[in-house]
Amino acid sequence: MDVMVLAGTRPEAVKLAPLAVALAGRAGVRPVVVHSGQHQGMVEQALVPFGVGVDVWLDVPPRVAGTQAELVAGLLPALDAKLRDLRPAAVVVQGDTTTGLAGALAAFWLGIPVVHLEAGLRTKDLAAPFPEEGTRQMVARIAALHLAPTVAAQRALHAEGIAPEHVVLTGNTVVDAVLAITARDLPAIDPGLALLEMEIAEAGERLVLVTSHRRESWGEPLDRTLTAVKRIVETHEDVQVLFPVHPNPAVRAQVTNALGGVGRITITEPLEYPDLVRALRLASLVLTDSGGIQEEAPTFGTPVLVLRDVTERTEAVDAGCAWLVGTDPARITGAATRLLAGRLHPTATPNPYGDGHAAERAVTAIEHLLTTRQALEEAAN
């Protein structure tokens, strides 16, 4: 039986790759990896280190306005056509992206069961993060199988009335991904990271990794973050900052205008996933608004300052691996100073998001879903 694995963004691809590998290793099921085209080039790049390729590219019209409505309007007809052609036994969507929502809708309308990977994350505030919180709640309403990454996510789904038999606690596949890449210990590809790694080793300096990409961070919130980053460098002579910048032209301009040319700050293109994992291993501290990095950094015991006012990933905060600081420069620099000075310590604990076996559990749950549905259909006939 074919299982469509749908990805449109790099974070989706990273979290779906271990699942695709696990599906390919089981008899009776075959992953069909479909690229929605939401982020051209980035999905393919993210899958390569895992030995996974794209099987199908959707024929979606080029985006002009860049709105969510335009993207959905292009994705739905293309997904509908491809689903009618492939007739997969199930469709796996991940997280809270527009690709995931469109894939879930298209499959649901055709009576194809939707499997939601990383289901149940909640802030219970539709405005934060926007539009992700609304997206994942909408997917939950029509999914046939909910693969919850944590106990908190599992409880959130149960509280919303989803039957326990449709929810399976798996752990987060991003931990599988991090461990797989770490085991390969690949050298840095990005020249900026490679040079920075040598400089840090020679001078005995510390690395602070900074990422900020979420839409709600653009503009004034990012300005506040950039002010904090500059202060951290100014007040810590042994710190080097690595800032891979989001490809959005406005964000890039904002970062380079504020930090370009500032000593001990290296601005790079978005890092390929093995480089990102390498940077997380090297870093003494991470500042980020990324959900994925909040889940990945605890694997290496790297403390995280979360540049958001709310997070749906509370497990790292509860475990003492991360601190919610928003974008106030004083809060960011104060927490960073305490961590870098050793006055605040991350708790030594296993990664609260998984043990590296999430994909195996997810595949077992998918197989159970398919065999159960097949038995019901045969009984009905």
MARFI-521873 format. One record per residue (C-alpha): x, y, z. Coordinates in steps of 0.25 Angstrom, whole numbers, padded with zeros to 4 digits, always signed. Example, Ala and Ser with C-alpha at 12.3 -4.5 7.8 and 13.67 -1.06 7.14 Angstrom:
BEGIN
+0049-0018+0031;+0055-0004+0029;
% end
This chain:
BEGIN
+0000+0000+0000;+0005+0014-0004;+0006+0024+0007;+0007+0039+0002;+0017+0047+0010;+0014+0061+0008;+0025+0072+0010;+0026+0087+0005;+0036+0093+0015;+0049+0089+0020;+0044+0087+0035;+0034+0078+0029;+0044+0070+0021;+0053+0068+0033;+0042+0063+0042;+0036+0054+0031;+0050+0048+0026;+0051+0038+0037;+0037+0034+0035;+0039+0032+0020;+0052+0023+0023;+0044+0015+0034;+0033+0013+0024;+0042+0008+0013;+0048-0002+0023;+0034-0009+0025;+0028-0019+0016;+0014-0016+0011;+0015-0001+0011;+0023+0009+0002;+0025+0023+0004;+0022+0033-0008;+0029+0046-0004;+0022+0058-0010;+0027+0072-0011;+0016+0082-0011;+0025+0093-0016;+0023+0103-0004;+0038+0105-0002;+0045+0101-0015;+0059+0095-0014;+0058+0094+0001;+0051+0081+0003;+0060+0074-0007;+0072+0079+0000;+0067+0075+0014;+0064+0061+0010;+0077+0058+0003;+0085+0055+0016;+0075+0044+0020;+0076+0037+0006;+0062+0041+0003;+0057+0047-0010;+0045+0053-0015;+0036+0044-0024;+0026+0054-0028;+0026+0069-0030;+0013+0076-0031;+0009+0085-0043;+0006+0098-0035;+0005+0112-0042;+0016+0121-0038;+0012+0130-0026;+0011+0145-0029;+0005+0152-0017;+0011+0142-0007;-0002+0141+0001;-0007+0128+0009;-0020+0129+0000;-0012+0129-0013;-0004+0117-0008;-0016+0109-0004;-0023+0113-0017;-0011+0107-0024;-0009+0095-0016;-0023+0089-0015;-0026+0086-0029;-0012+0080-0031;-0013+0071-0019;-0027+0067-0023;-0022+0063-0037;-0010+0055-0031;-0018+0048-0020;-0028+0043-0031;-0016+0038-0039;-0008+0032-0028;-0020+0027-0019;-0011+0025-0007;-0016+0017+0005;-0013+0029+0014;-0007+0043+0014;+0003+0048+0024;+0004+0063+0027;+0013+0069+0037;+0011+0080+0047;+0004+0093+0044;+0008+0098+0030;-0001+0102+0019;+0004+0090+0011;-0001+0081+0023;-0015+0088+0023;-0017+0087+0008;-0012+0073+0008;-0022+0069+0019;-0033+0076+0013;-0031+0070-0001;-0029+0056+0005;-0041+0057+0014;-0050+0061+0003;-0046+0049-0005;-0049+0039+0007;-0034+0037+0009;-0029+0035+0023;-0021+0047+0028;-0009+0044+0038;-0005+0056+0045;+0010+0055+0050;+0013+0064+0061;-0001+0066+0065;-0007+0072+0078;+0003+0084+0080;-0005+0096+0086;-0004+0110+0091;-0019+0111+0091;-0017+0125+0085;-0021+0126+0071;-0013+0139+0069;+0000+0133+0074;+0006+0127+0066;-0002+0132+0055;-0006+0125+0046;+0000+0112+0051;-0009+0110+0063;-0021+0111+0055;-0016+0102+0044;-0012+0090+0053;-0026+0091+0060;-0033+0090+0047;-0024+0078+0043;-0028+0071+0056;-0043+0072+0053;-0041+0063+0040;-0029+0054+0043;-0032+0039+0045;-0019+0037+0053;-0012+0047+0062;+0003+0044+0065;+0006+0052+0077;+0020+0056+0080;+0019+0058+0095;+0009+0054+0107;+0005+0069+0107;+0001+0068+0092;-0006+0055+0095;-0014+0061+0106;-0018+0073+0098;-0024+0064+0087;-0032+0056+0098;-0037+0069+0104;-0042+0073+0090;-0051+0060+0090;-0042+0052+0080;-0044+0037+0084;-0032+0031+0091;-0031+0020+0080;-0028+0030+0069;-0016+0037+0077;-0003+0030+0078;+0009+0035+0086;+0021+0034+0078;+0032+0044+0082;+0036+0055+0072;+0043+0050+0059;+0052+0062+0059;+0060+0055+0070;+0061+0043+0061;+0066+0053+0050;+0076+0060+0059;+0082+0047+0064;+0083+0041+0050;+0091+0053+0045;+0100+0054+0058;+0104+0040+0056;+0110+0044+0042;+0118+0055+0048;+0119+0062+0035;+0128+0074+0033;+0123+0088+0031;+0118+0091+0017;+0115+0106+0019;+0128+0114+0018;+0124+0124+0029;+0121+0113+0039;+0134+0105+0035;+0143+0118+0037;+0135+0121+0050;+0138+0107+0055;+0153+0109+0053;+0153+0122+0059;+0146+0118+0072;+0155+0106+0074;+0167+0114+0072;+0163+0126+0081;+0156+0117+0091;+0143+0125+0089;+0128+0122+0090;+0118+0121+0080;+0104+0127+0081;+0094+0123+0070;+0083+0132+0066;+0071+0130+0057;+0058+0138+0055;+0049+0134+0044;+0034+0134+0049;+0025+0144+0042;+0021+0150+0056;+0036+0153+0058;+0038+0162+0046;+0039+0177+0048;+0039+0183+0062;+0041+0170+0069;+0053+0166+0061;+0059+0180+0063;+0058+0178+0078;+0065+0164+0076;+0076+0170+0068;+0078+0180+0078;+0080+0169+0089;+0089+0161+0080;+0098+0174+0078;+0099+0176+0093;+0102+0161+0096;+0114+0163+0087;+0119+0176+0092;+0118+0171+0107;+0125+0157+0104;+0138+0158+0098;+0139+0143+0096;+0126+0141+0089;+0124+0139+0074;+0110+0140+0068;+0105+0132+0056;+0093+0137+0050;+0087+0129+0038;+0077+0139+0032;+0063+0136+0026;+0063+0137+0011;+0051+0148+0012;+0058+0160+0006;+0052+0169+0016;+0057+0161+0028;+0070+0160+0021;+0071+0175+0019;+0067+0177+0034;+0078+0168+0039;+0089+0172+0030;+0086+0187+0033;+0087+0185+0048;+0098+0174+0049;+0106+0175+0036;+0120+0179+0039;+0119+0177+0054;+0131+0170+0059;+0129+0155+0064;+0116+0154+0057;+0115+0144+0045;+0103+0145+0036;+0101+0134+0026;+0090+0128+0017;+0081+0118+0023;+0089+0106+0027;+0087+0092+0021;+0082+0083+0032;+0095+0076+0035;+0101+0089+0037;+0090+0094+0046;+0092+0081+0055;+0107+0084+0055;+0104+0098+0060;+0095+0093+0071;+0106+0084+0076;+0116+0095+0076;+0108+0106+0082;+0108+0110+0096;+0095+0117+0095;+0084+0118+0085;+0074+0130+0083;+0062+0126+0074;+0048+0127+0071;+0048+0113+0063;+0040+0102+0068;+0049+0092+0063;+0061+0097+0069;+0054+0097+0083;+0053+0082+0080;+0067+0079+0075;+0076+0087+0084;+0073+0079+0097;+0079+0066+0090;+0092+0073+0092;+0089+0080+0105;+0090+0094+0098;+0082+0104+0106;+0071+0112+0098;+0065+0126+0100;+0052+0125+0092;+0049+0139+0085;+0034+0138+0087;+0024+0142+0097;+0017+0128+0097;+0021+0114+0092;+0014+0102+0089;+0026+0094+0092;+0026+0095+0107;+0033+0082+0110;+0047+0089+0109;+0043+0100+0118;+0038+0091+0128;+0050+0082+0128;+0059+0094+0130;+0065+0093+0116;+0059+0106+0111;+0055+0120+0115;+0043+0128+0109;+0049+0142+0108;+0041+0149+0097;+0048+0160+0089;+0050+0170+0100;+0065+0173+0099;+0067+0174+0114;+0061+0160+0117;+0069+0154+0106;+0082+0160+0110;+0080+0158+0124;+0077+0143+0122;+0088+0141+0113;+0098+0148+0122;+0094+0138+0134;+0095+0126+0125;+0109+0130+0119;+0114+0134+0133;+0109+0120+0139;+0099+0127+0148;+0088+0120+0141;+0089+0105+0137;+0081+0096+0128;+0076+0084+0134;+0084+0071+0130;+0072+0063+0125;+0069+0054+0113;+0063+0061+0102;+0048+0063+0106;+0043+0062+0092;+0048+0048+0089;+0057+0036+0089;+0060+0034+0074;+0050+0024+0072;+0038+0032+0068;+0038+0028+0054;+0037+0013+0057;+0025+0016+0066;+0018+0025+0056;+0020+0014+0045;+0014+0003+0054;+0002+0012+0057;+0000+0015+0042;+0001+0000+0039;-0010-0002+0049;-0019+0008+0044;-0018+0003+0030;-0020-0012+0033;-0032-0008+0042;-0038+0000+0031;-0035-0011+0021;-0042-0021+0030;-0054-0012+0032;-0056-0010+0017;-0055-0025+0014;-0065-0028+0025;-0074-0018+0019;-0073-0025+0005;
% end
